[in-house]
Amino acid sequence: MTADINNELSELRREIAQRQQEIEDRQTLIEVLEEDGHDVLEQAIAVNNDRAKLATKIARQFQLVKAATHS
């Protein structure tokens, strides 16, 4: 595994873990607000967008692992 790939993988792992936690926290908040009768449509849309961005990062991580194993 090249140093560049290793560095990028490390950074992606940190970013993914951080974003996953942020999304989980926001989802919990949305659920609580929704139970209290608040309109959470905008927040739900934002969380869905964040999940899509997270999926892109995970796909990039997969590509890097695949490239590293074929090196």
Stockholm file with secondary structure:
# STOCKHOLM 1.0

chainA/1-71         MTADINNELSELRREIAQRQQEIEDRQTLIEVLEEDGHDVLEQAIAVNNDRAKLATKIARQFQLVKAATHS
#=GR chainA/1-71 SS CCHHHHHHHHHHHHHHHHHHHHHHHHHHHHHHHHHTTCCCHHHHHHHHHHHHHHHHHHHHHHHHHHHHHTC
#=GC SS_cons        CCHHHHHHHHHHHHHHHHHHHHHHHHHHHHHHHHHTTCCCHHHHHHHHHHHHHHHHHHHHHHHHHHHHHTC
//
